[in-house]
Amino acid sequence: MPLNHIPQPEILPIHDSLRLKRYDGNYKAFLAAYQTPYIYQNSEGIWDEDKIPDLDYVKGMCQYLDTHGELYYIEVLENGSFLPIGDVTVKAENPPIAIWLERYRGVGVGTLVMQTVIRRLKELGVRQITGSTVYKGNLPSQRLHEKLGFRRVGETETDFIYDLKINEIS
C-alpha cells in the first residue's frame, strides 16, 4: 500500500542477489513459515501447539500489513531465480521482519533488509521509527536493532521497545 501517497515500488534492490519484492496477494506463501515455532514465536511472542496459525490467520496478517505499510517478500537469487526467504513491512511504527529460512539467519540478511527499510522510510519523509517491539528471548533481533542505532526506550514483561531517529543516521 502506498505510504504518503507515494506509489510502492515493485522491487527494492539491495544487491544483485538480494531484493525486496512487492507483496502480490499470495498470502499462502507465508503459511509454512508462520506455522514453524521459531518464526511464529519471534513474530507474535507466543507458541501454542493448540493455536498454530492457519491460512485465515496468515491472510489477515498479510492484509493488515499490506494496508498499514508496504509489505515485501525478502528474496535471494538461488540457481538463477529469486526465492522468497522472508517478509518485511516498511512502516514507521514497529516494522516487522521475518527470515523464514534458517540458512539465511545470522548471515547479515536482516541487517541489509532493515537498512533498506530505513532508506525507504527516509525517502518517504519519515523521521523516526517508533515502537519496534522485540521479544526478550529474541537475541538476534535485539542485536540487529542495537547495531543499526535503535535505542531501547521501554520494556514490558515480555518485550523491549526500540526507536530510531532516522534523521540522525547517515
N, C-alpha and C positions, 0 to 999 in steps of 0.2 A: 504494500500500500504506500502510495506517495506520502512523504512527510513534508510538511511546509509547502505543499502543493508543487513539489518538485518530482518529476517522474522517477520511478525506481529503475535503475539500470538493470538490464538483463544479466550482465556479468560485471563483477568487480574483480579484476585481475589482481593477484597477489604476486605470483611469478609464473614462469612458463608451465609449471606442473601443479600449481595450486591456485584455486579461484573460488569465488563465491558466485553461485548461480541462483537467480531469482526463483523463488518457490513457484511451482507451476500448478498447485492444487492437488498434487499426488500425495495426500496425507498417508496413504498406505505404505509409502516408502519409510515412514518413521516408526511404524508399528513394532517391528522386530527389535529395534534398538531400545525403544522405551519399555519393552517387556523384559529387558535384562535388569537384574538388580542394580548393577553399578550405575547405569545411566539413570534409571528412574529414581534411585536413592539420591544421587548427586543433583538431579534436576528438581525433584519435588521434596527431598528430605525425608522420604518415607519408603519403606518396603514392607509390604504386607502381602504374603502369598495369596490371601483371600481377596485382594483388591488389585490384581495385576491389571495394568491399563489395557483396555480393549480398543477396538477400532473407533468407537464413538468418542472415547476419551481423547485419543490422538487427534481425531478430526476436530474436536472442539478446541484443543490446544493450538493446532495449526491455524484454525480460523481466528482465534484470539490474537495470536502473534502476528498474523498477516494483516489484521485490521488495526493493530496498535504499533506497527513498525514495519520495517522492511525485512521480511523473512527470506533467508537464503539457505540453500544447501551448501555445505562445505565440500568441495570436490577436489580430488587429486587425479593426476594423469597416471594411469596404470595400463600397460600393454596397449598404448595408442588411443585410449578413450578415457574420458573423465568418469570417475566413480564417486558417488556420494558417500562421504565418510562421517558426516555430521551435519549440524544445523546451527545457525546463529541468527539473531534478530537485531537489526540496527534500530535502537530506540534509546532515548535519553534516560529513561528510568529502568534500571535493572535489566540490561541487555543480556539475554541468556545465550549460552554457548554449550553445545554438547558434541564431543568427539565420539562417534558411535563405535568406531573400530579401534580395538585396543592397540594394534600395532602403530597407530598414529598418535597415541597419547604419550606425553613426556618427551617428545622429539622436537618441540618448537612450533608445531602447527597452531596450537591455541594462541600462542603469543602473536604469530603473524596474522591470524584471523582477527584478534582483538585490536591490533594496531590498525588494520584495515577498517574495522568498525569505528574506531576513534577518528580516523581520517574522514570517513564518510559523514559522521556526525558533525565534524568541524566544517565540512563543505555545506552542510545543511544549516549552519549558523548556530549550532548547539554549543553552549559554552561550558556545560557541566553534565557529567553523568552522575546520577544520584541513585541511592538505594540499591546498589548492586549487592545482592544477597548471596552469601556463600555459607554453606553449611559447615559447622565447625569441624566435622570429620573430613571435609574435602580439602586436604592439604595442598594438592596440586593447584586447585583454583585459588586458594589463598596466596600461594607463591606467585601465581600469574598476576593477580591483581596488584600485589605489592611491587613486583618487578616493573610493571607498567606505570607506576606512580600513583595508583589509587591510595587513598588514605582511609584507614579504618575510622569510621565516625560513630559507630554504635555497635551494640550487640544485644541479642536476645538470648534466651536459654539455649537455643539451638543454632543461631546464626551470627555471623559477623556481617556488618553493613559497611560498604565502601562507597566513597565518592571520588570523582576525578574532575579536577578543573582543567578542561581541555585547553583553554587559552594559556595555561601555564606550562604546557609541554610543547616541544618543537615538532 
